[in-house]
C-alpha cells in the first residue's frame, strides 16, 4: 500500500515498485494498492488504483482502510497516509510499516524550517518552525501548533499498533526509537542493479553535454538547492550543471546561476529512464542535500551505475556511500565544491570510485534484502 507509485513518482514510489517486483520474483502473490494514477497492469503486477474524494490527509487513509476489511495476508504500508489507513482497523498485528522520511517526528516530514535543519520537535521549536511554513505573522501562525502536535501524536500512536516498523536507514531508526516507537528495525530500500544498468544503456530523450555535473531531485530547501550553484562555482570545473527536477526554488536556482556565471541546463521533471541515462553519463553527481537524508534513491541508483558522487554527509547518506571507496562525503556546503573539483579533475579517482560503487550496490539488491522482508512477514503471520 502506498499513496505514491509509478509511473510518475519520486524515489519512494520506485522503491515500493522494486520491493513488489522482488517479492514476486521470490514467488509471492503481490497486490499493490495505491491512490496514485496510472495503469493497472504495470510490470505484470496487480495494481489497484483507488479513487480519492475529499481532503487528501483524511480521504487517502479512508480509501486504503476500505480495501482491507477482508484481507487475510500481510499488509505492508509504505508511507504515512497508507500507514494510517492500514492501522485504522483491527489487523495491526499483520501490518508492517516502512518509514521513508521524517513523518512520525516532523509535521512537514523534512525537519527543515527557514532553510536550516530543525531541532527535535517540541512546543518552543515549533514556534520557529511554524513561522517558516505558515503564511501568517507570529503569533497568529502559532495557532497551527495544537493541530500539528495532535497530528504527530496520532501518527506515533498508529505506529505503536503496527506489527513491525521498518526504517529505511539507521538514521531514521534512531529517531523513531527516540520518539518511543516500538518494534523498529532497519531494512534499506531495494535497487535492482541489473535493471538499473539495462535502462541506463539507451539514449536519453534530450541532448546532454559531453561532460557535465548533474543534480537530480526536487528543487526545494531540504535538498540543499541553495548550495548547488555556490558549490559548482567553487569547484571551478568549467563544466555545465544539468538539473533534473522541479520545485519552488526553480527560479531561485536560475537566478543564482545567471548571477554567478554558471552554465545551467534545467530539464525539469524527467522520466525514470532519462534520469538513469543522464546519471550514467554524468562526470559527477552533485548531492547537496541539507536535511537528514533518509536513504536517497538517487544515491542508490548512482551506486548501481558507478557514477562518481560528491555528497553532503547528512542522515542516511553515509549508510549508502563509503567515503573514499564508493563516493566522497563532505561535512558542510563549503567542502562540497572541493569534492566536486577533485572528482572532475581526477580520472583515476573516478575510476576507483566507480568500481567501489558498483560493488557496494550489491548490498541493496533484491537477493540481499528480499529475504529480510520475508523474515518480517513470517514473524507477523506467527
Secondary structure, DSSP 8 states (H G I E B T S, - for coil): -BS--SSS--HHHHHHHHHHHHHHHTT---EEEESS-S-SSGGG-EEEE----S-HHHHHHHHHHTT-TT--S-EEE-SHHHHHHHTTSS-GGGEEEEE-SSTTT-TTSS-EETTEE--S--HHHHHHHHHTTSSS-TTGGGGGHHHHHHHHHHHHHHHHTSSEEEESSHHHHHHHHHTT--SEEE------HHHHHHHHTS--SS---SSEEEEES--SGGGTGGGHHHHHHHHT---EEEEE--STTHHHHHHHHHHHT--EEE--S--HHHHHHHHHH-SEEEE---S-----HHHHHHHHHT--EEEE--GGGGGT--BTTTBEEESSHHHHHHHHHHHHH-HHHHHHHHHHHHHHGGGGSHHHHHHHHHHHHHHHH-
